[in-house]
Amino acid sequence: MQPIVEKTLQTIRILCADTIEKAKSGHPGLPLGAAPIAYALFQHLMRFDPRHPDWPDRDRFVLSAGHGSSLLYVMLHLYGFDVSIEDLKNFRQLGSRTPGHPERGCLPGVETTTGPLGAGFSNAVGMALAERRLRALVGPQVCDHFTYVLASDGDLMEGVAHEAASIAGHQKLDRLVVFYDSNRISIEGSTDLTFTDDTLKRFEALGWAVMQIPAEDPQLIVTAARQMLTYGANKPKLIICHTTIGHGAFEKEGTAECHGSPLGRDVIERMRAAWNCGEPFTVPEEVRKHAREVLEVRYQSYQAWCERRDALFAQEPEKAALWNALWSSPAESAVEFPVFKSGIGESTRKSSGRVLNAIARALPHLAGGSADLAPSNNTWLEGFAAMSPEHPEGRNFHFGIREHGMGGIVNGMAVHGGVLPYGATFLVFSDYMRPAVRLSALMKLPVWWIFTHDSIHVGEDGPTHQPVEHIDALRLIPGLKVIRPADGNECVAAYRFALSHAGPVAILLTRQNVPQLERSSRDPRDLSGYVVRPAENPRVQVFTSGSEVSTALEAARLCADRGVEVEVVSVPMLDPVRPERVAEIATARPGAVKIALEAATCRLYAELGIPHRIGLSSFGESAPEAAVVRHFGLEGAQVAERILEIVNRNQNE
């Protein structure tokens, strides 16, 4: 190993150790052990330009082992990104740009939010899919990059990584390269305690090209990566890098003790003396020069891309138009939304499918699929191919029965850009993918989660398939907009909102038919609540959503026959964070009894000052739909009786 390479590795390691020590918090083991992998990527393998960190054809680097964030921050600093020594000194501090785990948007060069193990791995599969699709649509002159991943033992233990790896192998994502930092240590000790898989054979069986190497010499890592381009043709690539956790940390080297705790000042000072390093947070001039000397080549890569792009677009203006459309915000005005006639019964999953297809016909970046449920979720885009190695331009994606993997991949597509992605399954199975849904909200990603079979109306499939608490559970995720349309018009409003919203949207849809309402709104501004059945002097206001809107309307008519006027308010998007609209409607009728109605827990309405609830407090039952609804007292006539009981009880109190 050349002296300057060895000195650079020592500098990377000591900077990581200093960063963690100052914070008195962090994970030094991986950064010290995996420093040669990071050096090989930034010094030799990756194509990037720190002056243009969002360049669409840059290589992506995903630190799936997000606990090793100090390594990423140090590399970004050394290789010219807008990351300062002060940023390193502020590691894990309130309001800093260098949080404990990488967060998208905090720093240029951080591609995705990682930390929950396996999440970054699955995001990377989505990024590679997005790259391949854009390359097929516009050409390699403007889209021809790699997605690199640094993954840990923990990443490969998580089920989401296995789901995503299976999809990547099936899809033959040959521009996905994963470096597996196999240091064989986790928090509890040796991975032999729990993880004795033959990882090489497992990934070969999943359709990957696999190689294993000792990973102390960066040149060996670079050579292996370049060999894999030939050896691993038409396959994703896994390079198993055997490393030593906490490399150079004396008695802590190779132990679980250095995984998630600072090394201690004594150990760091001995490392500093052994490596002849300077004061904390200093970079030797020869190391800085060595790291920055590759930047001119990176700058030229960006300029060459600009020239190729301009030449192609001048010759083929239709590709320029397509490229610009793929990278621009979706234009709602281009969509010819379907018209729904009142009175005609249709499930909102079917109405949603009609709206989704109208959007697909107008907007080329819409692509997605279901977890083996497209015919049931109504998410298939008619007239478009399925995405595959043979049809990389396809817009329909078969995720298979892999909800969590689907969630991570959809997030990765959105992170990459050039794709407006969606993922779909039954609402009850949102539990399987909740970590990915949460991360979509944390990252403010423009993704659509489409969940059908949204209540006990599922019927015979029983409580394992009947969501009860799931609507409220999704509403509790900060930044996730949860919309439960009552009919086709409200489906239009939901997707119109989704097209203009910068973050994730979950759209919850019925399996059963519901009537198209006479007064329903197509206006996304009404999603926070609007009166769908007005009353001049109502004694009751019922706040409801989805299929229960038509139930509430039936109950209101029955109550009116008995002298009690009921105003029905549809609240497709109950937002506990911004309850102004619901409060406004409620205060407009100060004397009316306020009641919430949903075939679910509907507990969050209490937070909005609606004291009475008609909903569920138990799991469902297995029986025909009508019998289940009747059993839980949610037929129109039963709801009317419960409304009258609440009114009478209020009068007597």
N, C-alpha and C positions, 0 to 999 in steps of 0.2 A: 504494500500500500504506500502511495506517495506521501511524504511528510505533510504536505499541505492538506491532503485528504484527511489524514489522521488528526491534524490540528483542527480542521473544520468540524469533524465529528466530536472531538472533545469540547469544542466551543458550544456546539448545539446541546450537548448533554449538560454542561455546567450551566448554561443559560436556563434550560428547563428546570434544573434543580434549584437555581436561585429564584426563579419565578414562583415555584411552589413553596419554597422555604419562606419567602417574604410574606406570602399569603397565609402561611401556617395551615395550608389546606391544599390537597391535590393528589395526583397519582403520578409519582416519578418513575415507577418501574417500567412502564411501556415506553415513554420517551427515551429513556436511556438505552433500552434494549433495541428499539426499532429505529434509532437515529440513522443507521446506514440505509434503511429502506427509504426514509424520507429524503435523505441526501440524494440517493440514486434517482428518485422521481424528479426533484426540483432541479438538480444539476444536469441531468442527462436525458431523462425520458419525456417529461411533460412539455407541451407547447402552450405557452401562456404569455401574456403581456401585462405586467402590473400597472402600466399606464392606462390600459383598457381592460379592467378586470372582468367586465361583462361581455366581452367580445364573444359573439355567438358560437364561433368555431374553436374556442379554446378547449383544451383537454380539461375534463373535470376531475377533481380529486376529492374523494369522500373519506373522511376520517370516521369510519363506522365505529371504531373504538374511541368514542368521544371522550371517555375519561382521560385519554392522553392529549387533551386539548393544548397543553403547554407546548407540545411538539409542533402542532400546526401553527400556533401563534409565533413561535420562534422562527420557523421556516418562512412564514410570510414576511416577517421583519427582515431576515437576511436577504431575501430575494426581491426586495424592492417594493413590496406592497405598502399601503398606507397603514403600517403598524409600527409604532414607535417603542423605544425602550420604556417610556412612561406607561404605555399600554401594558407592557409585560410586568412592570412594577405594580400595576393596579389589578392584576389577575384576581378574579373572584371577589372583587370589591363592588359595593353598591354603585350602580350606574356606570360601571366601566365598560369598555368595548371588548373586554376579554373575560367573558363569563366562565363559570366552572366547566361547562360543556359547550361545544361550538353552537352558536345560534345564528341562523341565517339573518342577514341584515345588520349584524353588529360590526362586521369587518369585511372589507373586500377580500375575496379569496376563500371565504367560508361559503361553500356551496349549499349546504343543507344543515338543519339542526339535528345533531346526533347526541347520543348519550344513552337513551334506551337501547340496549344492545340488540343488534339485528336490524334496527330501523334504517341506519345508513346503508347497509348492504341491500335492503329491499329498495330503497330510494335509487340506488345506483342502477339496479335493473331497469327501473322506469326511465332513468336518464338515457341509458343505452338504447332502449326502445324508441325514445323520442328522437335521438340522434339518427337512428337507422331510418325512421320514417321520413324525416326531413331530407336525408340524403337521397332517398328514393324519389321524393317529390321534386326536388330542385337540383340535385346533382352534387357530386363530390367536390366540385370546385368551391362550393360555399359551405358544405357541411361534411366534414370528414375527420372527426376527432374521436378520441378514446375516453373512456370513463375508468379511472383508476380508483381502487379502494384499498384502504389499510384496515384489515379486520383482525379481531382478537379471538382467543379461545372462546370467550363469552359470546361473541357474535355468532359463532358457528354452533354453539349449544342451543341458541334460541330457535324456536320453531319457525318464526317468521323468516329467518334466513334460509332455512331448508325449503320452505314454500317458494320463496323468490328464486332460489338456486335451481329448483326444479323447472320453473318457468323459463329461466334464462337458458338452461340446457336445451329445453324443448324448442325455444325460439332461435337457438344457435347465434347468440349475441357475441360475435367474435371480437367486438371492440370493447368488451368488458374484461378488465384485468384486475384480479383481486390478489393482493399480497396478504397472506395469512401470517400474522405475527404469532408463531407457535412458541410461546415461552413456557407453556405447560404449568402456569401458576394462576390460581384464582384467589379470591379473598380467604377462603377456608384452607388453602394449602395447595398441594399438587393436584393437577387436573386428573391424575390417576384415581382420585377419590370418586369421580363421577363420570369422567369423559374418556373412555377408552375406545372410541370409534376408530376405525381405520379411515381417516378423513380422505386420504388419497383415493381409496377404492370407492368410498361413498360418492365423491364428486365425479369420478370417472363414470360411475353408474348413472349419474344424473346428466351425463352428456357433456361434461367439461373436459378440457385438456388440463392435466395436472403435472406439476413438477415440484420436487422438494430440494432445497439447497440449504447449506449453512449460510447465515446472513450477516456475517461481520464485515466482509469485504464488499463495498458498494459496487465494484466493478463486476463481481460475480453476479450480483443482482441484476445489473444492467444487461449483462450477457444473457442471462436466463430469460429476461423479459423479451429481448429481441429474438432469441431462439424460439420462443413461444409463438411469435407471429407466424412462423412457418409450421412449427410442430402442431400448433393449436388452431390451424386454419378452420374456419366455419364452426368454431366452438368458443364459448367463454373460457377464460383462463384463470386457474388458481395456482399461484406459486406459494408453496408452503415454505416459509422462511423460519428456520430454526434459530431462535435468538435466546439470549439470556436476560431475563428481567432484571432491571437495576444494574446493567452492565457498568462495572467500574466502581460500584458503591461499597467496596470492601466487604465487611461481614454481612451486609444486607443484600448483596448481589445474589440472585437466584432464589430469593426467599419471598414468601407471601407478605412479609413485613413491609416491603417497599412498594407493594401494589398500590395502596390507597392512603399512605401517610407520608408526610415530609420526611426526608432522610435525616434531618437534624444537622445543626451547624457543624458539629465535630466531623461527621462523615464528609460533608461538602468541603470543608477546609482541607481535609486530607486528600480528597479528589483534586482540589485546586492545586495543591502542592505537587502531587504526583504528575499532573499534566502541565505544570508551569503556567497556570492560567492567571490572569490579572485580577483586578478588583471585581466584585459582583456587578453583573449587568454591563460588562465591557466586552467588546468584540475586537480582537486583534485586527489591525489594519490589513494584514496579509489575508486573513480569513474573509473579511468584508470584500476585499478586491477579488478574491477567488470566487465568491458567490455571485458577485455582480458582473463578472466578466462574461457570463453566459447570457446576460440580458440583451446584449446587442443582437444576438441571434434570435432571441424571442421577439424583439421589436421588428426584426426583418420578417419573421413569420407572419406577424399581424399585417404588415404592409403588403406582403405578397398575397395574403388573403384578400385584402381590399382590392388589389389589382385584378385578381381572378374574378372576384364578384362583379366588379364594374364591367369587365370585358364580357362576361357571360350575360349580364343583364342588358348590355347594349345590343348583343346579338339576339337575345331571346327575351323581349320585354314581358312576355306572359309569365316567365319565371320570376322576373322582378316583382310583378304584381302579386303573384302567389306568395313569394317570400315576405313581402310587406304585409300581406293579409295575415299570414301565419304569426307574425310577430307583433301585430297591432291588437288593440283592445277590440273585443267582439262588438259589432255594430248591430244593435237591436233593430234599427230601421230597415235592415236588409231582409229581415225574417217576415214571411207571410204566415202569421199565426192562424191556426184553424179556428173556425167559428163553431160554437156549440149551441144547439137549439134547446130551449128550456123544456123541461118535462121528460126528455129522453134519458133513460137510465143507462149509465156507463160507469164502470169502475174508474177511479182516478188513476190507477196504474195504466189503463188503456188510454185515457185522455193524455196522460203524461207522455206516453209513447208517441202519440200523434204530434204533440208539441215538440218533442225531442227530434223527431224526423224532420219537422219543418225547419228547425234550427240547423240541422245537419246539411240540408239542401242549400242553405244560405252561407254557412260559415265553414270554411275548409279545415279549421283547426280542431273542431269537435271530434273527439275519439274516445272510446271507452268500452266497457262491457260489464258483464255480471259474473258472479261466482257460480257459474254453471246454471244460471237461472234466467237467461235472456228471454225465453218464451213466456216465462211467468212474470218477470219484472217489466216486460215490454220495453226493453232497452236496445233491441237490435235496430241498427240503422239500415233501412231498406235500400237496396241498390248499391251497397258498398261492400267491399271484400272484407274478410276477416284478416287481421294482421298476422303474418306468418313469414317464415324465411322466403317463401315464394312470392308473397305479396306484402312486402314491408310497408307499402303505402296504405295498407288496409286501415279501416276506421273502427271495425268491430274487433273486440279482443276477448278471446276465450280464457278467462282466468282460472277455470277449473274450480274445484271446491277448496279454495284457498283464500278465505276472507281477509285474514291479516296480511298475507302477502299481497293481495290485491290492493289493500289500503296503502301499503308502503310504496308499491309500484306506481299507483295513481299519483301519490305525492311527488315521486321522483319525476314523473312526466311534467308535472306543473313546475317543479323546481328548474328543470332543464329549460323550459320555455318552448314556444312554437307549437304547443299542443294545449287545447282546452279539454282536460280529461274528466271522466266520470267513472264511478264504480258503483255497482248495485248488488243488493242481496235482500233477503227478508229482514224486516226491522229487528226481529228477535236476535238475529245473528250479527247485529251491529256490536254486540258484546265481544265477538271474536276479533273485531277490527277496531275497537275503541281506542287503543293506543295510537293507531295511525290517524284516526279522526281527530284525536286531541292534538297531535303534532301538526296536522293541517291547519288547525286553528291557531296554534302557537306561531306558526310560520306565516299566517295570513295568506294561505295559498288559494288561488281561484280554482277550486275543485268542487265537483258536484257529487254528493253522496245521495244515491237514490235508493230508498228503503220502502219496500212494498209489504203487503200483508200486515197492516199496521195496528191491528187490534184483535180482540177476542172473536171477531167475526170470521177469523180463520176456521173456527168450528172444529170439525172432527179431528184435526191434527193435535188438538189438545194443548195443555199448558206449556209443553216444551216448545211449541211453535207460536204461542199467543203472547205477544208483548204486552206487558202491563206497566212496568216502571220505566220502560225504555224511552218514552217521549220526554218525560221529565229529566231522565238521566242525560239525554243529549242536550236538552235546553240548558243544563247546568255547565256545559263546557264553554268557558269564556271565548267570545269571538265566533262561535259557530251559530249561524242563523238557521233555525229549524222551522220549516214551513210545512203545514199540514193542510193541503187544499181541500175544500168541500166539494168541488166539481171541476168541470173543464175550464171555466173562466178563471177560477182561482189557480188552476195549473198554469194558465198563461201568465197570470200575475207573478207566480212563483218563479218561472223561468225568465221572465223579463227582469225581475229583481236579480236573479243569479247572473244574468249577462252583464249587469252593471256593477255588481258587488265585487270588491277587491279581495274578499276572503272566502272561506268555504261555506257552502250552503248544503243543508240536508233537507231533502224533500221526501215527505212521508205520505204514502199512498195506500189506497184501499185495494183489497182483493175483490170485495163485493161491489155490485152495482150501487150507485147512488144517483138520485135524480139531478138533472141539470136545473139549477135554481133560477127563478125569474129575476132576482135582484142581485145576483152575485157580481163581483167586480173583477175586471181584468187589469185594474190599475195597481201596480206594485206599491203605491203609496197607501193603499188600503190594507195591506197585509198586517199591519200592526193593530188592526181592529176597525170594523165599520158595522153600521146597523144594517142587517139584512132583512129584518122585519120590524119596521117602526111601529110604535104605539103612541097615541096622543098623550095619554096619562097612565103609563104602565105602573102596575103594582110590583112587577118583577122584571129584572133584567137577567137574561141567561147569556153567559159568555161561554163560547164553545168553539170547536174546530173540527175539520175533517168531516167524517161521516156523521158525526153527532149534530152537525148543523141542520141537516134535514130532519133528524129525530127531534131536535128542539123546535123546529117549525111545526111539526105535527103536534107536539105537546102544547105549543102556544095556541094553536087553533082549538084544541080540546079545552084548555083552560079558559079561553075567551067564551066558549059556549057555556061555561059555568060562572061567568061574570068576572073573571080575573084576567086583565090585560097583561100580556107578556111581550116584552121587547127582546128580540134575539140579536145578539152581537156575534158576528163571526170574527174570530181572532186566529187567522191562519199562522201568524208568526208571533207567538207569545214571547216577549223579550223581557225577562226579569231585570235586565240592566237598564232598559229604556222603556219604562211602563207608562210614559206620558199619555199615549193615545188611549189606552184602556182606562186610565184614571180620568181622562177628559170625558169619555163617554159615560163613565160611571157617575161622575159628579154632576153631569147634566140632568140626571134623574135622582136627586138626593133622597127622595122618599121611597124609592124602589128597593125591594129586597134583591140582593146580588147573589146569584147562584152560578157556579161553574159546572159544566157538564162535559165529561170526556169518558170514553170507554178505556180508562187508564187511571193512574193514581191521581193525576191533576192536582198535585199538592202545591205547585208553584203559584197557582191562582191566589192562594192565601196571602202570598207576599205582595200581591197587588191590591190588597184591600177587599177581596171578594171572600166573605167568610164562609159561605155554604158551598159544599161540593157534592155533586152526584157523580160517582166514579167507582173505582175498584180499590180494594185494600187487600186482595188476595190474588193468587194465581188463577188462571182460567180453568175450564173444564173441557173434557173431550166429549163432544156431542154435535149433532147437526147445528149449523149456525143459528137458526131461529131458536132452538132450544137453549143454546148457551146465552143468547141475548136475553131471552125471557128469564132464565135462571138468575141473571144478575140485575134484573129490573131495569133494563135499558131499552125496552120497547117504548114507542111514543106514548101510549096510554099509561104505561107504568111511570114514565118520567113525569107526565102531567100530574099523576097522583102524588108523586114525591114533591113536586113544586108546590102543590096545594097544601100538603102537610107542613112544609117549611113556612109558607105564608101564615097558616093558622097558628103554628107554634110561635112565630114572631109576634102575632097579634096578642097572644095570651101571656107573653113574657113582660 
